[in-house]
């Protein structure tokens, strides 16, 4: 698996941030379905880690209602700027930073979506550990890609069998951390649901 550099990922996404969602208009229902799998409820505190332009933040806001809280977090300032341009800061608090060291208090979140995140990270285990730290016991984590693992790895130049999201690898990684794998769908789309122990 190629090692990703944070600055390299930021540079890649910075030049593509404006109009990002226009390039993938058919992804909205797929993202909505992934969020549904997190079982977000009224009053929950939820996080979109690696939120990009924040396409799921309005749905998360509807699900948590006025008593809940929604947070979008991304490493690329230009992606957060595009999220603001699209009005996503009306639905969520938006932050820029490193997902391996987010600075939120421990046991903050009831549910976390991380769409398209892990293959871009230099150390996915550090990010999963940080996501565990900021999750409440029993919180659900969704690792999502709107395309298949094979297609995603083709885009990144990765070997699908040695990618961090290959089923045996992601399962071993999650279970080595305070996560319990609940389900893994590795078809036309990719979705892992894990529960914080």
N, C-alpha and C positions, 0 to 999 in steps of 0.2 A: 504494500500500500504506500503510495507516495506521501511524503511528509508535507503537510500544508503549513505555510507561513501566514500568520495573521495579516501582516502588511500586504502580502500577495493577494489574499482574499479581499481585503479592503480595496485594493487597487482594481481588481477585477470587477467588483460590484459598483464601485464609485462611478465608473464610466457608463454603467448600464442602468443606474437607478431611475433616471427620468424616463417615464413611460414603461417601466418594468412590467406592470400588470397588463399593459396593452399587448405585450408579446405573448402572453399566456392567458388569453381571456377564458378559455374553457376550463381552467383549473378551479374556479370558484366553488362549484358544487363538490369537487373532490376534497378541497380544504374544509368545507362545511361538514362533510361526512366524517372527516378525521376529528374535528372538534366535537361532534356528537358522541364519538367513542370515549371521550374524556369524562362524560357524564357531569358536565358543568351545571351547577344549580344556583338558584338565587342566593345571594350573600357570599358566594365564593370569592376568593382572591386568586386570580389566574394570571399566568405569564405566557406570552409568546416569545420564546427564546430564539433569537435569530429571526426576528419578525420581518425583516426587510421593509417593504412598504406598508406592512400592517393590514393585509387584506382580510385577516380573520378577526381583527380587533372589534369591528362593529358587531359581528355575530357573538363574540364573547361578551360584549357589553349587554346585548339583549338577554343573554342567558343568565348573567349574574344580577341583572337588575340594578336599581339605584342603591341598594345596600351592599353590593359587591364592589370589587376593585379589579381593574384590568391594567396590566403592564405590558408594554412592548419594549424589547431590548435587542439591540443589534450593534455589531462592531463597526459598521460603516456609516459615518455621519451623513453621507449623501442619501442613503436609504432612509434614514430617519427624517431627513429634510423632505424627501418625496412623500413619506407618510404624513408629515405635517401639511404639505401642499394639498394632499388629498383629504385633509380634515380628520385624519385618524386620531389626532390629539384631542378631539372632542369625545372620543370613546375610551381613551387610555392615557396613562402617563407613559411618556416615551423617554428611553435612556440609551446612551451610546456607551459601549464598553466591551470588555473581554468577558465572554461567557464563562471562562474558567475562574473568574474572580469578580463576581457581580456586586458584592457589597451589601446585599439585602440581609436582613436579620434571619437567623435560623428559623426553620419551621414557619415560613411565611405563606407559602402557596398551597392551594387545594388541588390545582391542576396546572400542568405545564405542557404546552405544545412546542416541539422543536422540529420544525419543518425544514428539510434541506440543510441541516446544520452539521451533523457529525463528520461527513466527508470533507468539510472545509477546515477542520480543526487540526492543529499540530499534535494535540494529545486529547483525543475524545474521552479517555478515562477521567482526566481532570475535570472536564466539563460535566460529565455524568455525576462525578462526586460532588461538584458544586451544586448541581441541580438537586441532588439528594439532600444536601445540607439545607437548602432553602425551602424544601418541601416539608409539609406536615406529614406525620405518620398516616399512611393510608392514601396519600395523594397519588394521583394518576399522572403518568408521563406518556405522551404520544410522540414517537419518532416517526416522521412522515415524509414521504416523497410522492408527488403526484404522478410519477412515472415508475416504471419497473426498475429493479436493481440493475438489470443488465443494461437498460438504456442509460441510466444514470452513470454507471461505471464507464460506458462507452463515451459519454460526454467528457468525463474527467480523466480518461486514459488509465483507469484502474482495472485491475483484474477482479471480476465479480466474485470469485471464490476467495479472495484474500482481502476484500474490502471490509472496512469496519462494520458495515451493515449486512454482511453475509450472515445468514441465520446462525450457524454454529459460533461465529465470532461475537456477534452482538449478544447472543444468549449467555455465553461465558463471561463477557465483560459485565453485563448487568448483574449477573448472579455473584460476581466477585465484589460487587458494591452493594449498598443497602437497597437494592431493587429486586423485585420479584417479577419475572416475565409472566404476563397474563395471556397475551396473544401475539401472534406474528403472522401477518399477511404479506406474502412475498409473490405477488402476481403482477397484474398490469399497473397497480400502484403498490406502494410499500408502506406498511403501517405496523409498528410495534407499540403495544400498550404494556406498560410496566407499572407496578404499584410500589410505593415507598414503604419499606418495612419499618 
